[in-house]
Amino acid sequence: MNTTIIVQNLKCGGCVKTISTKISELENISNVNVNRETAEVSFQYNDPEDALKVKEILKKLGYPAVDEKNSLVAKANSFVSCATGKI
């Protein structure tokens, strides 16, 4: 199945690279596509639990879904993820 999650704090190519890399590493997740302009993370999954796992990983990386609180910690995590993605 396909789904798309709209995230917060996605600002640059470093963010895109980090998200793409980390989500692609997950088992049962494929065809990961991150659109910087629309802040959409699209992917295919086999089980609804896998999609929830992606949402949780995004939150830990600092890119919570738009329906979640965007805390100062999330913003700081996204800054670190962004910098890591640029390396």
PyMOL Python script that loads the backbone (N, CA, C, O; Angstrom):
from pymol import cmd

cmd.read_pdbstr("""\
ATOM      1  N   MET A   1       0.839  -1.174   0.000  1.00  0.00           N
ATOM      2  CA  MET A   1       0.000   0.000   0.000  1.00  0.00           C
ATOM      3  C   MET A   1       0.887   1.241   0.000  1.00  0.00           C
ATOM      4  O   MET A   1       2.022   1.210   0.475  1.00  0.00           O
ATOM      5  N   ASN A   2       0.353   2.326  -0.538  1.00  0.00           N
ATOM      6  CA  ASN A   2       1.062   3.606  -0.564  1.00  0.00           C
ATOM      7  C   ASN A   2       0.462   4.546   0.468  1.00  0.00           C
ATOM      8  O   ASN A   2      -0.732   4.489   0.758  1.00  0.00           O
ATOM      9  N   THR A   3       1.297   5.402   1.011  1.00  0.00           N
ATOM     10  CA  THR A   3       0.810   6.466   1.882  1.00  0.00           C
ATOM     11  C   THR A   3       1.752   7.646   1.819  1.00  0.00           C
ATOM     12  O   THR A   3       2.893   7.531   1.372  1.00  0.00           O
ATOM     13  N   THR A   4       1.256   8.785   2.274  1.00  0.00           N
ATOM     14  CA  THR A   4       2.045  10.008   2.330  1.00  0.00           C
ATOM     15  C   THR A   4       1.831  10.653   3.691  1.00  0.00           C
ATOM     16  O   THR A   4       0.706  10.764   4.177  1.00  0.00           O
ATOM     17  N   ILE A   5       2.940  11.075   4.292  1.00  0.00           N
ATOM     18  CA  ILE A   5       2.887  11.791   5.568  1.00  0.00           C
ATOM     19  C   ILE A   5       3.453  13.183   5.321  1.00  0.00           C
ATOM     20  O   ILE A   5       4.560  13.319   4.800  1.00  0.00           O
ATOM     21  N   ILE A   6       2.710  14.207   5.688  1.00  0.00           N
ATOM     22  CA  ILE A   6       3.200  15.578   5.584  1.00  0.00           C
ATOM     23  C   ILE A   6       3.875  15.904   6.914  1.00  0.00           C
ATOM     24  O   ILE A   6       3.280  15.761   7.982  1.00  0.00           O
ATOM     25  N   VAL A   7       5.139  16.347   6.824  1.00  0.00           N
ATOM     26  CA  VAL A   7       5.930  16.561   8.038  1.00  0.00           C
ATOM     27  C   VAL A   7       6.265  18.041   8.240  1.00  0.00           C
ATOM     28  O   VAL A   7       6.115  18.867   7.339  1.00  0.00           O
ATOM     29  N   GLN A   8       6.717  18.336   9.438  1.00  0.00           N
ATOM     30  CA  GLN A   8       7.162  19.672   9.804  1.00  0.00           C
ATOM     31  C   GLN A   8       8.690  19.708   9.804  1.00  0.00           C
ATOM     32  O   GLN A   8       9.337  18.663   9.869  1.00  0.00           O
ATOM     33  N   ASN A   9       9.256  20.893   9.733  1.00  0.00           N
ATOM     34  CA  ASN A   9      10.693  21.145   9.864  1.00  0.00           C
ATOM     35  C   ASN A   9      11.530  20.698   8.670  1.00  0.00           C
ATOM     36  O   ASN A   9      12.758  20.743   8.754  1.00  0.00           O
ATOM     37  N   LEU A  10      10.936  20.277   7.583  1.00  0.00           N
ATOM     38  CA  LEU A  10      11.689  19.848   6.404  1.00  0.00           C
ATOM     39  C   LEU A  10      12.057  21.101   5.608  1.00  0.00           C
ATOM     40  O   LEU A  10      11.186  21.768   5.048  1.00  0.00           O
ATOM     41  N   LYS A  11      13.354  21.415   5.563  1.00  0.00           N
ATOM     42  CA  LYS A  11      13.749  22.688   4.985  1.00  0.00           C
ATOM     43  C   LYS A  11      14.737  22.609   3.822  1.00  0.00           C
ATOM     44  O   LYS A  11      14.777  23.511   2.986  1.00  0.00           O
ATOM     45  N   CYS A  12      15.535  21.539   3.759  1.00  0.00           N
ATOM     46  CA  CYS A  12      16.597  21.551   2.752  1.00  0.00           C
ATOM     47  C   CYS A  12      16.920  20.139   2.251  1.00  0.00           C
ATOM     48  O   CYS A  12      16.307  19.154   2.661  1.00  0.00           O
ATOM     49  N   GLY A  13      17.882  20.081   1.372  1.00  0.00           N
ATOM     50  CA  GLY A  13      18.320  18.806   0.812  1.00  0.00           C
ATOM     51  C   GLY A  13      18.928  17.881   1.854  1.00  0.00           C
ATOM     52  O   GLY A  13      18.831  16.661   1.727  1.00  0.00           O
ATOM     53  N   GLY A  14      19.558  18.449   2.893  1.00  0.00           N
ATOM     54  CA  GLY A  14      20.103  17.622   3.972  1.00  0.00           C
ATOM     55  C   GLY A  14      19.004  16.886   4.705  1.00  0.00           C
ATOM     56  O   GLY A  14      19.147  15.713   5.051  1.00  0.00           O
ATOM     57  N   CYS A  15      17.902  17.588   4.939  1.00  0.00           N
ATOM     58  CA  CYS A  15      16.734  16.967   5.580  1.00  0.00           C
ATOM     59  C   CYS A  15      16.208  15.827   4.706  1.00  0.00           C
ATOM     60  O   CYS A  15      15.926  14.732   5.192  1.00  0.00           O
ATOM     61  N   VAL A  16      16.083  16.107   3.419  1.00  0.00           N
ATOM     62  CA  VAL A  16      15.580  15.109   2.468  1.00  0.00           C
ATOM     63  C   VAL A  16      16.466  13.867   2.478  1.00  0.00           C
ATOM     64  O   VAL A  16      15.968  12.742   2.507  1.00  0.00           O
ATOM     65  N   LYS A  17      17.768  14.075   2.453  1.00  0.00           N
ATOM     66  CA  LYS A  17      18.708  12.952   2.421  1.00  0.00           C
ATOM     67  C   LYS A  17      18.599  12.110   3.695  1.00  0.00           C
ATOM     68  O   LYS A  17      18.556  10.882   3.629  1.00  0.00           O
ATOM     69  N   THR A  18      18.555  12.776   4.852  1.00  0.00           N
ATOM     70  CA  THR A  18      18.446  12.052   6.119  1.00  0.00           C
ATOM     71  C   THR A  18      17.167  11.233   6.174  1.00  0.00           C
ATOM     72  O   THR A  18      17.194  10.052   6.519  1.00  0.00           O
ATOM     73  N   ILE A  19      16.050  11.857   5.834  1.00  0.00           N
ATOM     74  CA  ILE A  19      14.768  11.153   5.878  1.00  0.00           C
ATOM     75  C   ILE A  19      14.781   9.970   4.910  1.00  0.00           C
ATOM     76  O   ILE A  19      14.410   8.858   5.284  1.00  0.00           O
ATOM     77  N   SER A  20      15.202  10.203   3.686  1.00  0.00           N
ATOM     78  CA  SER A  20      15.234   9.138   2.675  1.00  0.00           C
ATOM     79  C   SER A  20      16.091   7.963   3.130  1.00  0.00           C
ATOM     80  O   SER A  20      15.689   6.807   3.000  1.00  0.00           O
ATOM     81  N   THR A  21      17.273   8.264   3.667  1.00  0.00           N
ATOM     82  CA  THR A  21      18.195   7.221   4.103  1.00  0.00           C
ATOM     83  C   THR A  21      17.616   6.408   5.255  1.00  0.00           C
ATOM     84  O   THR A  21      17.607   5.178   5.210  1.00  0.00           O
ATOM     85  N   LYS A  22      17.133   7.097   6.285  1.00  0.00           N
ATOM     86  CA  LYS A  22      16.654   6.401   7.494  1.00  0.00           C
ATOM     87  C   LYS A  22      15.381   5.596   7.223  1.00  0.00           C
ATOM     88  O   LYS A  22      15.239   4.481   7.725  1.00  0.00           O
ATOM     89  N   ILE A  23      14.472   6.139   6.450  1.00  0.00           N
ATOM     90  CA  ILE A  23      13.218   5.429   6.171  1.00  0.00           C
ATOM     91  C   ILE A  23      13.474   4.253   5.230  1.00  0.00           C
ATOM     92  O   ILE A  23      12.850   3.202   5.376  1.00  0.00           O
ATOM     93  N   SER A  24      14.369   4.415   4.280  1.00  0.00           N
ATOM     94  CA  SER A  24      14.678   3.322   3.348  1.00  0.00           C
ATOM     95  C   SER A  24      15.327   2.131   4.041  1.00  0.00           C
ATOM     96  O   SER A  24      15.257   1.009   3.540  1.00  0.00           O
ATOM     97  N   GLU A  25      15.959   2.364   5.193  1.00  0.00           N
ATOM     98  CA  GLU A  25      16.595   1.279   5.945  1.00  0.00           C
ATOM     99  C   GLU A  25      15.588   0.371   6.643  1.00  0.00           C
ATOM    100  O   GLU A  25      15.934  -0.739   7.046  1.00  0.00           O
ATOM    101  N   LEU A  26      14.358   0.826   6.788  1.00  0.00           N
ATOM    102  CA  LEU A  26      13.350   0.042   7.501  1.00  0.00           C
ATOM    103  C   LEU A  26      12.871  -1.148   6.672  1.00  0.00           C
ATOM    104  O   LEU A  26      12.685  -1.048   5.459  1.00  0.00           O
ATOM    105  N   GLU A  27      12.681  -2.256   7.345  1.00  0.00           N
ATOM    106  CA  GLU A  27      12.179  -3.460   6.696  1.00  0.00           C
ATOM    107  C   GLU A  27      10.724  -3.245   6.278  1.00  0.00           C
ATOM    108  O   GLU A  27       9.961  -2.596   6.993  1.00  0.00           O
ATOM    109  N   ASN A  28      10.345  -3.780   5.138  1.00  0.00           N
ATOM    110  CA  ASN A  28       8.987  -3.713   4.587  1.00  0.00           C
ATOM    111  C   ASN A  28       8.577  -2.317   4.124  1.00  0.00           C
ATOM    112  O   ASN A  28       7.390  -2.056   3.925  1.00  0.00           O
ATOM    113  N   ILE A  29       9.546  -1.417   3.950  1.00  0.00           N
ATOM    114  CA  ILE A  29       9.280  -0.070   3.432  1.00  0.00           C
ATOM    115  C   ILE A  29      10.054   0.080   2.124  1.00  0.00           C
ATOM    116  O   ILE A  29      11.237  -0.251   2.052  1.00  0.00           O
ATOM    117  N   SER A  30       9.379   0.579   1.096  1.00  0.00           N
ATOM    118  CA  SER A  30      10.038   0.739  -0.198  1.00  0.00           C
ATOM    119  C   SER A  30       9.530   1.992  -0.896  1.00  0.00           C
ATOM    120  O   SER A  30       8.579   2.631  -0.447  1.00  0.00           O
ATOM    121  N   ASN A  31      10.181   2.329  -2.000  1.00  0.00           N
ATOM    122  CA  ASN A  31       9.802   3.468  -2.842  1.00  0.00           C
ATOM    123  C   ASN A  31       9.622   4.756  -2.040  1.00  0.00           C
ATOM    124  O   ASN A  31       8.608   5.442  -2.165  1.00  0.00           O
ATOM    125  N   VAL A  32      10.612   5.070  -1.222  1.00  0.00           N
ATOM    126  CA  VAL A  32      10.564   6.283  -0.401  1.00  0.00           C
ATOM    127  C   VAL A  32      10.828   7.491  -1.283  1.00  0.00           C
ATOM    128  O   VAL A  32      11.799   7.517  -2.040  1.00  0.00           O
ATOM    129  N   ASN A  33       9.965   8.489  -1.184  1.00  0.00           N
ATOM    130  CA  ASN A  33      10.115   9.726  -1.933  1.00  0.00           C
ATOM    131  C   ASN A  33       9.841  10.892  -0.983  1.00  0.00           C
ATOM    132  O   ASN A  33       8.806  10.930  -0.317  1.00  0.00           O
ATOM    133  N   VAL A  34      10.772  11.840  -0.926  1.00  0.00           N
ATOM    134  CA  VAL A  34      10.614  13.003  -0.053  1.00  0.00           C
ATOM    135  C   VAL A  34      10.574  14.248  -0.927  1.00  0.00           C
ATOM    136  O   VAL A  34      11.500  14.504  -1.697  1.00  0.00           O
ATOM    137  N   ASN A  35       9.497  15.022  -0.806  1.00  0.00           N
ATOM    138  CA  ASN A  35       9.321  16.243  -1.580  1.00  0.00           C
ATOM    139  C   ASN A  35       9.547  17.438  -0.653  1.00  0.00           C
ATOM    140  O   ASN A  35       8.739  17.704   0.236  1.00  0.00           O
ATOM    141  N   ARG A  36      10.647  18.150  -0.868  1.00  0.00           N
ATOM    142  CA  ARG A  36      10.998  19.273   0.001  1.00  0.00           C
ATOM    143  C   ARG A  36       9.987  20.410  -0.085  1.00  0.00           C
ATOM    144  O   ARG A  36       9.665  21.019   0.935  1.00  0.00           O
ATOM    145  N   GLU A  37       9.483  20.706  -1.267  1.00  0.00           N
ATOM    146  CA  GLU A  37       8.563  21.831  -1.444  1.00  0.00           C
ATOM    147  C   GLU A  37       7.236  21.627  -0.727  1.00  0.00           C
ATOM    148  O   GLU A  37       6.678  22.575  -0.176  1.00  0.00           O
ATOM    149  N   THR A  38       6.727  20.403  -0.730  1.00  0.00           N
ATOM    150  CA  THR A  38       5.429  20.133  -0.110  1.00  0.00           C
ATOM    151  C   THR A  38       5.559  19.476   1.266  1.00  0.00           C
ATOM    152  O   THR A  38       4.560  19.270   1.956  1.00  0.00           O
ATOM    153  N   ALA A  39       6.794  19.146   1.664  1.00  0.00           N
ATOM    154  CA  ALA A  39       7.084  18.483   2.950  1.00  0.00           C
ATOM    155  C   ALA A  39       6.383  17.126   3.055  1.00  0.00           C
ATOM    156  O   ALA A  39       5.967  16.712   4.137  1.00  0.00           O
ATOM    157  N   GLU A  40       6.259  16.446   1.922  1.00  0.00           N
ATOM    158  CA  GLU A  40       5.599  15.133   1.887  1.00  0.00           C
ATOM    159  C   GLU A  40       6.620  14.004   1.843  1.00  0.00           C
ATOM    160  O   GLU A  40       7.591  14.047   1.088  1.00  0.00           O
ATOM    161  N   VAL A  41       6.377  12.999   2.667  1.00  0.00           N
ATOM    162  CA  VAL A  41       7.181  11.779   2.662  1.00  0.00           C
ATOM    163  C   VAL A  41       6.241  10.657   2.226  1.00  0.00           C
ATOM    164  O   VAL A  41       5.316  10.290   2.950  1.00  0.00           O
ATOM    165  N   SER A  42       6.491  10.120   1.034  1.00  0.00           N
ATOM    166  CA  SER A  42       5.652   9.058   0.476  1.00  0.00           C
ATOM    167  C   SER A  42       6.439   7.755   0.460  1.00  0.00           C
ATOM    168  O   SER A  42       7.655   7.753   0.269  1.00  0.00           O
ATOM    169  N   PHE A  43       5.731   6.650   0.663  1.00  0.00           N
ATOM    170  CA  PHE A  43       6.391   5.347   0.659  1.00  0.00           C
ATOM    171  C   PHE A  43       5.351   4.241   0.526  1.00  0.00           C
ATOM    172  O   PHE A  43       4.151   4.461   0.696  1.00  0.00           O
ATOM    173  N   GLN A  44       5.848   3.049   0.218  1.00  0.00           N
ATOM    174  CA  GLN A  44       5.005   1.852   0.170  1.00  0.00           C
ATOM    175  C   GLN A  44       5.309   1.008   1.394  1.00  0.00           C
ATOM    176  O   GLN A  44       6.446   0.943   1.860  1.00  0.00           O
ATOM    177  N   TYR A  45       4.266   0.362   1.907  1.00  0.00           N
ATOM    178  CA  TYR A  45       4.416  -0.484   3.085  1.00  0.00           C
ATOM    179  C   TYR A  45       3.527  -1.714   2.945  1.00  0.00           C
ATOM    180  O   TYR A  45       2.594  -1.739   2.142  1.00  0.00           O
ATOM    181  N   ASN A  46       3.836  -2.739   3.748  1.00  0.00           N
ATOM    182  CA  ASN A  46       3.067  -3.980   3.694  1.00  0.00           C
ATOM    183  C   ASN A  46       1.987  -4.064   4.765  1.00  0.00           C
ATOM    184  O   ASN A  46       0.895  -4.578   4.522  1.00  0.00           O
ATOM    185  N   ASP A  47       2.301  -3.557   5.944  1.00  0.00           N
ATOM    186  CA  ASP A  47       1.423  -3.701   7.104  1.00  0.00           C
ATOM    187  C   ASP A  47       1.220  -2.323   7.736  1.00  0.00           C
ATOM    188  O   ASP A  47       2.161  -1.531   7.781  1.00  0.00           O
ATOM    189  N   PRO A  48       0.023  -2.019   8.222  1.00  0.00           N
ATOM    190  CA  PRO A  48      -0.208  -0.717   8.864  1.00  0.00           C
ATOM    191  C   PRO A  48       0.777  -0.416   9.998  1.00  0.00           C
ATOM    192  O   PRO A  48       1.098   0.746  10.248  1.00  0.00           O
ATOM    193  N   GLU A  49       1.252  -1.446  10.677  1.00  0.00           N
ATOM    194  CA  GLU A  49       2.243  -1.255  11.743  1.00  0.00           C
ATOM    195  C   GLU A  49       3.538  -0.662  11.180  1.00  0.00           C
ATOM    196  O   GLU A  49       4.208   0.124  11.850  1.00  0.00           O
ATOM    197  N   ASP A  50       3.886  -1.043   9.942  1.00  0.00           N
ATOM    198  CA  ASP A  50       5.086  -0.507   9.306  1.00  0.00           C
ATOM    199  C   ASP A  50       4.938   0.994   9.058  1.00  0.00           C
ATOM    200  O   ASP A  50       5.889   1.753   9.248  1.00  0.00           O
ATOM    201  N   ALA A  51       3.757   1.418   8.638  1.00  0.00           N
ATOM    202  CA  ALA A  51       3.511   2.843   8.391  1.00  0.00           C
ATOM    203  C   ALA A  51       3.595   3.632   9.699  1.00  0.00           C
ATOM    204  O   ALA A  51       4.117   4.747   9.718  1.00  0.00           O
ATOM    205  N   LEU A  52       3.094   3.067  10.772  1.00  0.00           N
ATOM    206  CA  LEU A  52       3.184   3.728  12.078  1.00  0.00           C
ATOM    207  C   LEU A  52       4.629   3.833  12.543  1.00  0.00           C
ATOM    208  O   LEU A  52       5.017   4.809  13.185  1.00  0.00           O
ATOM    209  N   LYS A  53       5.416   2.819  12.213  1.00  0.00           N
ATOM    210  CA  LYS A  53       6.837   2.830  12.555  1.00  0.00           C
ATOM    211  C   LYS A  53       7.544   3.979  11.825  1.00  0.00           C
ATOM    212  O   LYS A  53       8.393   4.653  12.409  1.00  0.00           O
ATOM    213  N   VAL A  54       7.199   4.202  10.565  1.00  0.00           N
ATOM    214  CA  VAL A  54       7.783   5.306   9.799  1.00  0.00           C
ATOM    215  C   VAL A  54       7.438   6.635  10.466  1.00  0.00           C
ATOM    216  O   VAL A  54       8.304   7.494  10.630  1.00  0.00           O
ATOM    217  N   LYS A  55       6.192   6.800  10.844  1.00  0.00           N
ATOM    218  CA  LYS A  55       5.755   8.035  11.486  1.00  0.00           C
ATOM    219  C   LYS A  55       6.538   8.281  12.780  1.00  0.00           C
ATOM    220  O   LYS A  55       6.913   9.415  13.078  1.00  0.00           O
ATOM    221  N   GLU A  56       6.778   7.227  13.535  1.00  0.00           N
ATOM    222  CA  GLU A  56       7.534   7.341  14.785  1.00  0.00           C
ATOM    223  C   GLU A  56       8.998   7.698  14.519  1.00  0.00           C
ATOM    224  O   GLU A  56       9.569   8.529  15.225  1.00  0.00           O
ATOM    225  N   ILE A  57       9.601   7.084  13.518  1.00  0.00           N
ATOM    226  CA  ILE A  57      10.994   7.392  13.162  1.00  0.00           C
ATOM    227  C   ILE A  57      11.111   8.853  12.716  1.00  0.00           C
ATOM    228  O   ILE A  57      12.047   9.551  13.104  1.00  0.00           O
ATOM    229  N   LEU A  58      10.165   9.306  11.907  1.00  0.00           N
ATOM    230  CA  LEU A  58      10.174  10.702  11.470  1.00  0.00           C
ATOM    231  C   LEU A  58      10.134  11.643  12.670  1.00  0.00           C
ATOM    232  O   LEU A  58      10.852  12.642  12.712  1.00  0.00           O
ATOM    233  N   LYS A  59       9.301  11.318  13.632  1.00  0.00           N
ATOM    234  CA  LYS A  59       9.190  12.130  14.838  1.00  0.00           C
ATOM    235  C   LYS A  59      10.514  12.154  15.607  1.00  0.00           C
ATOM    236  O   LYS A  59      10.945  13.211  16.066  1.00  0.00           O
ATOM    237  N   LYS A  60      11.162  10.990  15.749  1.00  0.00           N
ATOM    238  CA  LYS A  60      12.442  10.912  16.457  1.00  0.00           C
ATOM    239  C   LYS A  60      13.532  11.692  15.738  1.00  0.00           C
ATOM    240  O   LYS A  60      14.421  12.256  16.377  1.00  0.00           O
ATOM    241  N   LEU A  61      13.466  11.726  14.417  1.00  0.00           N
ATOM    242  CA  LEU A  61      14.447  12.470  13.625  1.00  0.00           C
ATOM    243  C   LEU A  61      14.217  13.987  13.695  1.00  0.00           C
ATOM    244  O   LEU A  61      15.084  14.768  13.304  1.00  0.00           O
ATOM    245  N   GLY A  62      13.053  14.392  14.193  1.00  0.00           N
ATOM    246  CA  GLY A  62      12.742  15.818  14.283  1.00  0.00           C
ATOM    247  C   GLY A  62      11.785  16.311  13.219  1.00  0.00           C
ATOM    248  O   GLY A  62      11.655  17.515  12.995  1.00  0.00           O
ATOM    249  N   TYR A  63      11.116  15.374  12.565  1.00  0.00           N
ATOM    250  CA  TYR A  63      10.162  15.723  11.509  1.00  0.00           C
ATOM    251  C   TYR A  63       8.783  15.146  11.848  1.00  0.00           C
ATOM    252  O   TYR A  63       8.324  14.214  11.189  1.00  0.00           O
ATOM    253  N   PRO A  64       8.119  15.700  12.881  1.00  0.00           N
ATOM    254  CA  PRO A  64       6.802  15.168  13.239  1.00  0.00           C
ATOM    255  C   PRO A  64       5.778  15.457  12.148  1.00  0.00           C
ATOM    256  O   PRO A  64       5.904  16.421  11.394  1.00  0.00           O
ATOM    257  N   ALA A  65       4.773  14.606  12.083  1.00  0.00           N
ATOM    258  CA  ALA A  65       3.678  14.824  11.136  1.00  0.00           C
ATOM    259  C   ALA A  65       2.955  16.116  11.500  1.00  0.00           C
ATOM    260  O   ALA A  65       3.022  16.565  12.644  1.00  0.00           O
ATOM    261  N   VAL A  66       2.274  16.706  10.544  1.00  0.00           N
ATOM    262  CA  VAL A  66       1.601  17.986  10.784  1.00  0.00           C
ATOM    263  C   VAL A  66       0.512  17.883  11.851  1.00  0.00           C
ATOM    264  O   VAL A  66       0.126  18.896  12.434  1.00  0.00           O
ATOM    265  N   ASP A  67       0.018  16.687  12.113  1.00  0.00           N
ATOM    266  CA  ASP A  67      -1.016  16.526  13.139  1.00  0.00           C
ATOM    267  C   ASP A  67      -0.433  16.297  14.541  1.00  0.00           C
ATOM    268  O   ASP A  67      -1.175  16.013  15.481  1.00  0.00           O
ATOM    269  N   GLU A  68       0.900  16.422  14.680  1.00  0.00           N
ATOM    270  CA  GLU A  68       1.564  16.238  15.962  1.00  0.00           C
ATOM    271  C   GLU A  68       2.196  17.550  16.421  1.00  0.00           C
ATOM    272  O   GLU A  68       2.432  18.452  15.618  1.00  0.00           O
ATOM    273  N   LYS A  69       2.464  17.642  17.716  1.00  0.00           N
ATOM    274  CA  LYS A  69       3.092  18.833  18.280  1.00  0.00           C
ATOM    275  C   LYS A  69       4.523  18.973  17.748  1.00  0.00           C
ATOM    276  O   LYS A  69       5.271  17.999  17.667  1.00  0.00           O
ATOM    277  N   ASN A  70       4.875  20.191  17.394  1.00  0.00           N
ATOM    278  CA  ASN A  70       6.224  20.489  16.913  1.00  0.00           C
ATOM    279  C   ASN A  70       6.986  21.168  18.051  1.00  0.00           C
ATOM    280  O   ASN A  70       7.045  22.395  18.121  1.00  0.00           O
ATOM    281  N   SER A  71       7.557  20.378  18.924  1.00  0.00           N
ATOM    282  CA  SER A  71       8.220  20.886  20.111  1.00  0.00           C
ATOM    283  C   SER A  71       9.596  21.457  19.801  1.00  0.00           C
ATOM    284  O   SER A  71      10.124  21.278  18.704  1.00  0.00           O
ATOM    285  N   LEU A  72      10.161  22.138  20.768  1.00  0.00           N
ATOM    286  CA  LEU A  72      11.511  22.671  20.633  1.00  0.00           C
ATOM    287  C   LEU A  72      12.510  21.530  20.437  1.00  0.00           C
ATOM    288  O   LEU A  72      13.479  21.673  19.691  1.00  0.00           O
ATOM    289  N   VAL A  73      12.276  20.411  21.099  1.00  0.00           N
ATOM    290  CA  VAL A  73      13.148  19.236  20.946  1.00  0.00           C
ATOM    291  C   VAL A  73      13.084  18.714  19.513  1.00  0.00           C
ATOM    292  O   VAL A  73      14.112  18.359  18.935  1.00  0.00           O
ATOM    293  N   ALA A  74      11.886  18.667  18.940  1.00  0.00           N
ATOM    294  CA  ALA A  74      11.732  18.204  17.553  1.00  0.00           C
ATOM    295  C   ALA A  74      12.491  19.129  16.601  1.00  0.00           C
ATOM    296  O   ALA A  74      13.153  18.670  15.670  1.00  0.00           O
ATOM    297  N   LYS A  75      12.386  20.422  16.845  1.00  0.00           N
ATOM    298  CA  LYS A  75      13.089  21.383  15.991  1.00  0.00           C
ATOM    299  C   LYS A  75      14.600  21.203  16.109  1.00  0.00           C
ATOM    300  O   LYS A  75      15.314  21.260  15.108  1.00  0.00           O
ATOM    301  N   ALA A  76      15.083  20.988  17.324  1.00  0.00           N
ATOM    302  CA  ALA A  76      16.522  20.767  17.532  1.00  0.00           C
ATOM    303  C   ALA A  76      16.975  19.474  16.858  1.00  0.00           C
ATOM    304  O   ALA A  76      18.035  19.436  16.232  1.00  0.00           O
ATOM    305  N   ASN A  77      16.169  18.408  16.985  1.00  0.00           N
ATOM    306  CA  ASN A  77      16.500  17.135  16.340  1.00  0.00           C
ATOM    307  C   ASN A  77      16.545  17.281  14.828  1.00  0.00           C
ATOM    308  O   ASN A  77      17.407  16.694  14.174  1.00  0.00           O
ATOM    309  N   SER A  78      15.629  18.055  14.266  1.00  0.00           N
ATOM    310  CA  SER A  78      15.623  18.237  12.809  1.00  0.00           C
ATOM    311  C   SER A  78      16.866  19.009  12.368  1.00  0.00           C
ATOM    312  O   SER A  78      17.403  18.756  11.290  1.00  0.00           O
ATOM    313  N   PHE A  79      17.321  19.943  13.192  1.00  0.00           N
ATOM    314  CA  PHE A  79      18.534  20.690  12.871  1.00  0.00           C
ATOM    315  C   PHE A  79      19.735  19.747  12.794  1.00  0.00           C
ATOM    316  O   PHE A  79      20.551  19.846  11.879  1.00  0.00           O
ATOM    317  N   VAL A  80      19.835  18.832  13.764  1.00  0.00           N
ATOM    318  CA  VAL A  80      20.929  17.847  13.776  1.00  0.00           C
ATOM    319  C   VAL A  80      20.787  16.908  12.578  1.00  0.00           C
ATOM    320  O   VAL A  80      21.777  16.621  11.905  1.00  0.00           O
ATOM    321  N   SER A  81      19.575  16.426  12.302  1.00  0.00           N
ATOM    322  CA  SER A  81      19.345  15.528  11.167  1.00  0.00           C
ATOM    323  C   SER A  81      19.697  16.223   9.852  1.00  0.00           C
ATOM    324  O   SER A  81      20.279  15.621   8.949  1.00  0.00           O
ATOM    325  N   CYS A  82      19.336  17.480   9.765  1.00  0.00           N
ATOM    326  CA  CYS A  82      19.632  18.278   8.571  1.00  0.00           C
ATOM    327  C   CYS A  82      21.145  18.373   8.363  1.00  0.00           C
ATOM    328  O   CYS A  82      21.645  18.137   7.263  1.00  0.00           O
ATOM    329  N   ALA A  83      21.861  18.718   9.420  1.00  0.00           N
ATOM    330  CA  ALA A  83      23.315  18.840   9.329  1.00  0.00           C
ATOM    331  C   ALA A  83      23.972  17.516   8.972  1.00  0.00           C
ATOM    332  O   ALA A  83      24.916  17.476   8.182  1.00  0.00           O
ATOM    333  N   THR A  84      23.474  16.441   9.550  1.00  0.00           N
ATOM    334  CA  THR A  84      24.000  15.111   9.262  1.00  0.00           C
ATOM    335  C   THR A  84      23.788  14.758   7.788  1.00  0.00           C
ATOM    336  O   THR A  84      24.666  14.180   7.148  1.00  0.00           O
ATOM    337  N   GLY A  85      22.625  15.109   7.264  1.00  0.00           N
ATOM    338  CA  GLY A  85      22.310  14.820   5.873  1.00  0.00           C
ATOM    339  C   GLY A  85      23.188  15.571   4.877  1.00  0.00           C
ATOM    340  O   GLY A  85      23.353  15.137   3.737  1.00  0.00           O
ATOM    341  N   LYS A  86      23.740  16.681   5.304  1.00  0.00           N
ATOM    342  CA  LYS A  86      24.592  17.490   4.423  1.00  0.00           C
ATOM    343  C   LYS A  86      26.014  16.942   4.336  1.00  0.00           C
ATOM    344  O   LYS A  86      26.768  17.299   3.431  1.00  0.00           O
ATOM    345  N   ILE A  87      26.375  16.075   5.277  1.00  0.00           N
ATOM    346  CA  ILE A  87      27.739  15.527   5.312  1.00  0.00           C
ATOM    347  C   ILE A  87      27.889  14.428   4.290  1.00  0.00           C
ATOM    348  O   ILE A  87      28.965  13.842   4.166  1.00  0.00           O
TER     349      ILE A  87
END
""", "prot")
cmd.dss("prot")
cmd.show_as("cartoon", "prot")
cmd.util.cbc("prot")
cmd.orient("prot")
